[in-house]
């Protein structure tokens, strides 16, 4: 893992992401790219070029000053840290920058939402998860450790998911010691018999050129995917959850963007997402 990018807005959730990214960067000897996106007022786009230049310069100065304070952290000592300021607050630009700099991982902080927060549609984290071809690690709290002993990767063992699962396993083997591939049998997602699930997994492993002895596989039934992965992770005392998403393709499928985003929003554990 050579490059880790951390989008920040100087909130406490950004601090959680920065500390997580720093710990991972130290562990893997990676460059840490810290990115802030300036929120531009609508009026600036109709202003004269000289006025735009003055406001841009002022906002850049303020952002750089905040960076100095925000990056003055002892856990960043000894790391290669690259600050980056982008002028437009377009969240898909995070995904574009991650691709341009060939980042291996995006680390984001998120408050998620509780039952009292209402619908969290259009959140910054959701948008990055939806657009990013680079894996995204979402954290909700100050990291106790980035040594993930056990990561649960939810998958439907479909043929089309083979490349994404193999890509995910490569990164998860770097991040953790054990990864469990989890199949969730749900009544609203073409409920399968035990024999049908076993046959599907067998076909998947052959196409992925994996032996069942090479990976840990679990099969559970639950009301829906979100409950299934969360309940299993809790029961197994997992350290993180991994999801594969279609993102903005919006297909009605196990990996529909809404399912992954629901898990990202509700899970208290770190969640890593991979684009199919």
N, C-alpha and C positions, 0 to 999 in steps of 0.2 A: 504494500500500500504506500504509494509515493506522495499523493496529494490528498488533503482533506479540506473541504471548503465549509465554512461556518457562516451562514447569513445571520446578521445581528441587527437588532433595533435598540440595543442598550438596555433592554428590560432584564428582569431577574431570570426569565426563561432563556434569554440569550446568554446570560452568564452560565447557566447550567449547560447549554450547548457548547460554549467556549471551553469550559473546564473538561467536559467529556471529550471534545475534539483534541484538546491538549494532551490528555492522558493517552488517547489512542495514537497521537502523533509521536509521543515519546516511546510508546511501546513498539511502534513500527518504523521509527526513524523517518517520519513523513514531514513534508512541508505543510504548514497550516495557513490557509488563505481565509482571512476574515473579511467578510463582505457586508457593506452597509448600503442600502438603497435610499437615496434622498427622495423625500416626498415633495414633488413640485406643485405649487399652486397653479390653478387654471389660468390666472392672470398673467403668469410669466410667459405663456405661449403667445399672447397677443401683444406683449410689450415690445419696444424697440430692441434692436440688437445690443445697444449699449446698456439698456436697463437689464436685459437678460444676462449680459456679461457680469454686471455688478452683483445681481442677486445670486448668480451661480458662484461667483467668487466668495461671497459672504457665506452661503450655505456650505460650501466646501471647507471654508475656514472653521466653521462651527463643528462640522463633522470630524475634521481632523483633530480638533481640540478634544472632542468626546472620545475619539479613538485613543488619544494619548492616555486619558484617564482609564478608559475601559480596558485597555491592553496592559495596564500597569498591574500585572498579577504575578505573584511569585511562581505559580504553576506554569507560566510561560517561559521561565528562565531556561536558556539553553536550546530553545526551539527556533526554527526558521519560521518567522511569522511575516506574512505579506498582507498588509491592509489594502482594501480595495473599496472605492466609492463609486457607485453607479448613480446616474442622475435621475433615472425614471423608475418609479415604483411599479414595475410590471413584474409580477412574480414568476412568469415563465422565463424571465431573463436570468433568474438564478439557475435554472436548468441549462440555459444556453451557455452561461459562463462556465458551469461545471463541465460541459462538453468541450468548450473551447480550451480550457486549461488542462483537460484530461484528468479531472479529479476522479479519484477512486471511490469517494464517499462524500455525501452531503450530511452534515450534522445540524439539526434544527431543534430549537426549544419550542415547546407548545404548552399552553395552559389546558388544551383539550376543552371539555365541558362536562359539567355534572348534570344531574337531572333538573337542577334549578336554573341552569344557564340558558335553556332554550336551544333551538336549533343553531348549530355552529356552521352553517353553510357559508361558503365563500371565504373560509379562513385562509390565512397565508400558508399555513402548513399544508392544508388540503390541496391548494393550488400547486405548490411545489411537488408534492407527491404525485399529483395528476400528470404534470408535464415532464418530470425528470426521468431521463434515461439512465442517469447515474443513481445507484442505490442511495436511499435516504434513511438516515437513522434519526428518529424522533424521540426526544427525551422530555420528561415532565418534571424532573426534580434534580437536585444536586446529586451528582454521581457518587455512589459509595465505592464503586469499582467498575472497571471496564473489562475485567476478567470474567467473561460470560461462560460459566461452567456448562450451562444447558440452554440451548436456543430451540424454540419450537417453530418449525416452518410449516404453515398450513398450505396444502396443495390438494387438487382434485385428481392428481395422477392422470391427467389427460395427455394425449399425444402432443398437443400444441404447447403444453407447458414444459416439455422436456428441456429445451435450451435455457429457459429462464431458471428452472430448478437447478440445473447443472451450474449455471453462472452464480446463483445464490449460494450453492454449497461451497464453491471455491472461496467466496468472501467469508462465509460463516465459519469455515474451518480456520480462517485467520483470526476471526474475532472470538471464537469460543472453542471449547473442548469437545462438546457433544451437540449434535443437531438431530432432532427427531422430526421426521416427515409425518405430518398428521393429516389423516383423512377424516373429515367430519361428515357423517351421514345425517342429512337433514330432510324432513318431510317436504319442505318447499323447494328442494333442489334435487329432484329425481331420485327419490329414496331407492337404495339398492340393497339386495340381499347380501349376506356375508360371502357367499360364493361369487356373486357378481363383483363385489369389491376386491376380493382376492385375485380374481382373474384380471381385473383392470390394473391392479398394482403389478402383477406379474408381467403384463404387456408393457407397462411403463418402464419397468426396470430393464427389460430387454432392449427397448428403444434407447434408453439412457445409458446402456452398457454398464449397468450397476448390478451387483449381487445383493440380495437381501441381507447378507452377512456384512456388507460394506456400510450399510446405513441402518439407523434405528427407525422402525416404522410403527406407528400407532393408529388404531382405528377406533373412533368413538361415534356415538349418536347423540345429537342434541337438537334443541328447537331451531337453532340457526347457527350460521358459521361463527358469528361474533361471540355468542355464548359458548360455543364449543371450544374455540381456541382459547378463550379467556379462562374457562373452567378447567380445561386440561392443563394449561400453563400454571395455574394456581395449585392444582392438585400435585403436579410434578415439581413444584417449587422452581420453575424455570426462571432464568435471569432476563430473558428477552423473547420477543415474538417476532417472527418474520412473515411477511405477506407478499404475494405476487399479485400485481394489479394490471388490468387492461388500461388503466388511466383514463385519458380523455376519449378513448375509442367508445366508451359507454356501452359495451356489449352486455346483454342480459345473460350473465354467466356466473359461475362460482366466483370468478375474479373480477366481478363488476366493481368499478371504482368506488361505489358507495360502501361496499362491504369493507374494503381495505381502509377507507377513510373513517368509517365508524370505529373500527378497531384502533386506528391511530388516535382518534379523539377520546375514546373511553378507557383504553388500557392504561393502567398505572405503570406498567412495565415499559422499558424502551421497545420501540417497534421499528423494524427495518423493512422497507418496502423495495421491491424490485419490479421493474416494468417488464411485462410479457413481450 
